[in-house]
């Protein structure tokens, strides 16, 4: 049973000051790309990658992704060669839907998060749902500070 992530009582908010982010050196073959409305195949690949690993009723679909892009949200993918390894979204300074597949190599997730946050060049806000211990540890390790609960 999954919790309702829209329930503010389940949100723990974090803030990453822009000074903590840096451009990492990715391992060979790994890169980051910003996606646009015509990058339909890469968007689909990211969705399929997530749904092959995690069953979550709140997962965005292609239509939702394209709508977000039209509204000015920014989507970035982590690529290993030509294959999507992860993705994340930004709505201005708000990071949303951060995901990197289990096929990652140690350090890929941290490098991806550092890179995109540095690229945004603002203090970054995000929330992690209460039971997501992995998420809490990950963002804390990167230097995000807990600001408040929902």
N, C-alpha and C positions, 0 to 999 in steps of 0.2 A: 504494500500500500504506500503510495506516494503522498507526501504532504502537499497542501495547496501553497505553491510558491508565491502566489499573489497575496497571501495573508501576511500583513505587515508584522504581526507578532512573531513570525518565523524568520524575519530578516535580521541579520547582524551586518551592520554597515561598516565599511572600511574606507580609508582615505590613503592614497599614495601621493605624497608630495612629489612634484615633478623632478626635484633634485635627486631623488633616489634611483631614477631610471638611467640606463646607459645603452648604447648600441653594442650588442655583443658580437663576438665572432662566431658565426654559425659553423657547425661541422660541414665538411664538404657535401655539396648536393642539396643542402637545406637553404630555403629562402622564404621570404614573406612577400605576398602580393596583395594589393588592395583590389577588391572586386567591384564591378559595376554591373548595371542591368543587363548588359550583353554577355556576361560571364555565367550564363545559365548552367552550363555543364559542370563548372567547378562548384557552383552553389549546390546543385543536385548531389554531386560527389560528397560534399561535406555533410549534407543531410543524411545520405545513405550510410556514410561512415559512422556517424553518431548512432543512428537507429539500428545498425548491425551490432552495436556494442551495448547500448542502453535503451531500455524501454521506458519512455517518459511521455505521458499524455500531453504535456505542455510544449512539445517540440514544435518549432516553427516549420512551415512547409515552404515550397517554392513561391507560392503566391504571397505569403507573408513576408518572405525575404525580399522579393521585388518591391513590395509596398514600402518596406523600411528604406530601401535604397532610394526610392522616389521621394521619400520624406527627408532625405539628407543624412540618414544614418550611414555609417561606414562599416564595411565588412572586410576583414582581413583573413587570409588563409595562410597557414604554414604549409609549405610544400616540401616534400622529400622527392627530389627529382621533379617529375611532372604530376605526382600524386598528392592529393590533399592529406595532410597528417593532422590538421587541426584548424580551428577558426575562432574568431571572436568578433563582436560587434561593438561599436561606439555610437552613442547618441551624445554628441558634444563631448563632455568630460566623463560620461557614464559608461563604464565597461559592462557588457552584458554577454551572456552565453559563451563564456570562455571554455573551450574544449580542446584537448589534444588526445589523440587515439593511443591505445595501449602499445601500438607498434613503435612508439617514440623511443628515443635513446635518452638516457639520463642527461638532463640539462636542456633538452629541446623545449619543454614547457616554459621553463624560466627564461630562456633566451627569447622565445616568442613573446611572452608577456612584457619583458623589458623593452624589446624592440618597438612593439606597437605603442606602448605607453610613452616611450621617448618620442616617437613620431608625432603623437598627439600634442605633446609639449604643453601639457596642463597638469594640474593636480587631478588625479583620477579617483572617482567615486565608484563603488560597487557594493553589492551585498552578496552574502553567502547565506543560504538557508541553514537554520540551526543544526539539523542533524548531519550536515556535510562536513565532517571532521577533516577530510582530505583537503577540501577547499579552504577551510580556516587555516590549516597548517601551511598550505602553499602560499597564500597571500601574505600571511604573517612573515614567513621566511623571506619573501621578497621585499619586506620593509613596509608593507601597508599597515596602518594603525587602525585598530578597532575604534570606531567613533560612538556607536550606540546600537541598541537593539531596536527593532521595529516598534 
